[in-house]
Amino acid sequence: MEVKFNQLDRGFKKYQNDYEKIVMSVLESGWYILGEQVRLFENNFKNYIGSKYCVGLNSGLDALILALRILNIGEGDEVIVPANTYIATVLAITENKATPVFVEPDEYYNINADEITKSITNKTKAILVVHLYGQAANMDKICKIANDNKLFIVEDCAQSHGATYNNRKTGTFGEIGCFSFYPTKNIGAFGDAGAIVTNDFNLYNKMKMIRNYGSLTKYYNEIQGVNSRLDEIQAAILNFKLSHYKEYLCERKEIVDYYSKNIKNNYINLPLVRRNATSVFHLFVVQTEYRNELQNYLKARDIETQIHYPIPPHLSKAYENLNYSINSFPITEKLSNTILSLPLYEGMVLDEAKYVVDCLNMFKKDE
Ligand SMILES: *Cc1c(COP(=O)(O)O)cnc(C)c1O
């Protein structure tokens, strides 16, 4: 048997007829940018998340960049961010010429709330929280810290569509929640797409302007904007995906539960789920001291795995200028050497998960 890490065509084929109809109807409508489908999706998505407003955008990275921008975060400002995250989170800060201040993760892989306060200076403007791998960060503590220190919270929900903390969905705790609908995300378009949610009408209005050259009325440009629009085809597809998301999450949970109950190997640690939180398991990440051996062992058995992420942002070449070195963030760095993401995707079948588990349970480190 061969088990891929992802197989996007499985999800497509399952509803091929629907997708063909959806795309054709947009093509036939003669309206391709910022129309009925985008309005519908924004409305459906804000209702799903439980916020007042949603603005569809071009990508998750744009959502993060523009979120910081409309909060007026820029040169000279510091933004607190988890050291253990995808580089896009950090790029959103540096793209606005602000400075990232990294904080180590807790045992749930998310920012360690107890380590945030000591990183706050008089330049700190915001905490950019990431709900990594599909699980909410420690929002009680983070909201309290933000409140006590008058900091904005921006949430990177690119991996956490629908994940909750105290029964509230991620994206609703801060000023702005940022989502990606990149094809492999829990809700994925067939191309690039993103969105923000907010409860603040002014931020909503600003985001609507900034995504479309700074104008709400054509050719009346009130601010300096960009082109970061969600297109009608992707919006129509996302509307369909959102309406089937509950069923998809159940399928995903079946695989996750199977992994959680049946992986039994002393060398392999399973992910923990925080009390008061639910995970949408964007990724199923295990940990082992013998990560490279395990990855090669699985590869030899035709099982594809990935590492999220092999090089933490502070050590990536792109951020040489920040002058961090090995051991700057030892917990994050250790994770990057011990974590491994198992196959988990739309259309994956239980037999495939069983094969993965059987192989994992037989893994022994080389003597
Ligand atoms: C995918 C992702 C992004 C970026 O989203 P894009 O739509 O690819 O721009 C940002 N942050 C995290 C944590 C992500 O996983």
The ligand as an ORCA input file, in Angstrom:
! r2SCAN-3c Opt
* xyz 0 1
  C      -0.829     28.654      5.340
  C      -0.476     29.556      6.431
  C      -0.357     30.940      6.223
  C      -0.412     31.584      4.873
  O      -1.551     31.364      4.127
  P      -1.484     31.520      2.529
  O      -2.917     31.466      2.115
  O      -0.672     30.402      2.003
  O      -0.873     32.849      2.228
  C      -0.121     31.736      7.321
  N       0.038     31.211      8.548
  C      -0.035     29.895      8.774
  C       0.129     29.380     10.172
  C      -0.276     29.017      7.726
  O      -0.348     27.702      7.972
*
